[in-house]
Amino acid sequence: MPQRSKDRPFERSSRRDELPADWDERRAAVFARDGDICHVCFLPGANQVDHLVPGNDHRLENLAPIHGWDTPQRCHAFKTSREGNAAKPPLRRPPERHPGIA
């Protein structure tokens, strides 16, 4: 299986296909409204737009600037990882045998 490029971690993802046709305009509107201040770390230099509530709610109220995967801060990578881990079902230990059963 080919490895994902560090510069393009979602090159095989279908996520871009789920974005609305006017995504570029929405992205520009978010940066016009908020500037380049990351909504996670509050530092300038954000270069991507993030969904505040994960999913496919593309309303402007649910979008905010964030540092991308290609920045030193990598806020988008950390936030996405946190969300993915939170969505996983908890690991279940297999039931232990009763100590009195041989």
C-alpha positions in Angstrom: 0.0 0.0 0.0 1.5 3.4 -0.9 2.3 5.7 1.9 0.6 9.1 2.3 2.7 12.1 1.7 3.4 14.2 4.8 2.5 17.3 2.7 -0.8 15.8 1.5 -2.1 13.6 4.3 -5.6 13.3 2.7 -4.6 12.8 -0.9 -6.6 9.6 -1.0 -9.5 10.9 1.1 -12.9 11.6 -0.3 -13.5 14.5 2.2 -12.9 17.1 -0.5 -15.8 15.6 -2.5 -18.1 16.3 0.4 -17.5 20.1 0.4 -20.0 22.3 -1.2 -19.4 23.7 -4.7 -18.9 27.2 -3.3 -16.2 26.1 -0.7 -13.6 28.5 -2.0 -16.0 31.4 -1.5 -16.9 30.2 2.0 -13.2 29.8 2.8 -12.5 33.3 1.7 -15.4 34.6 3.7 -14.1 32.9 6.9 -10.7 34.5 6.4 -12.3 37.9 5.7 -14.3 37.6 8.9 -11.6 36.2 11.2 -8.3 37.0 9.6 -5.6 34.4 10.0 -6.0 33.8 13.8 -6.2 30.1 14.6 -9.3 29.2 16.6 -7.4 26.5 18.5 -4.2 28.3 19.6 -5.2 31.9 18.9 -1.9 32.6 17.1 -1.7 34.2 13.6 -0.8 32.2 10.5 -3.8 30.0 10.1 -4.0 28.8 6.5 -6.9 26.3 6.5 -10.6 26.4 7.5 -11.9 24.0 10.1 -15.4 22.8 11.0 -16.0 23.8 14.7 -18.5 20.9 15.1 -17.2 17.9 13.1 -19.4 16.7 10.2 -20.9 18.3 7.1 -22.3 21.5 8.5 -20.7 24.0 6.1 -22.5 27.1 7.4 -20.2 30.0 8.0 -21.1 29.9 11.7 -19.5 26.5 11.9 -16.2 27.4 10.1 -13.1 29.0 11.5 -9.4 29.4 10.6 -6.9 26.9 11.8 -3.2 26.1 11.4 -2.8 23.5 8.7 -0.8 20.3 8.6 2.0 22.1 6.9 2.6 24.7 9.6 4.8 24.2 12.7 1.8 24.4 15.0 -0.2 21.7 13.1 -3.4 22.5 15.1 -5.6 20.9 12.4 -3.7 17.6 12.7 -3.9 17.5 16.5 -7.6 18.5 16.5 -8.5 15.9 13.9 -6.6 13.2 15.8 -8.3 14.1 19.1 -11.7 13.9 17.4 -10.9 10.6 15.7 -9.7 9.1 19.0 -12.8 10.3 20.8 -15.1 8.7 18.2 -13.5 5.3 18.6 -15.3 2.8 20.7 -13.5 2.1 24.0 -11.2 -0.9 24.0 -12.8 -3.9 25.8 -10.7 -6.4 27.6 -11.7 -10.0 27.0 -13.4 -11.5 30.0 -11.0 -13.1 32.4 -11.5 -16.7 33.4 -12.5 -17.2 36.9 -9.4 -18.0 39.0 -11.2 -21.1 40.5 -11.7 -22.7 37.1 -8.8 -24.8 35.9 
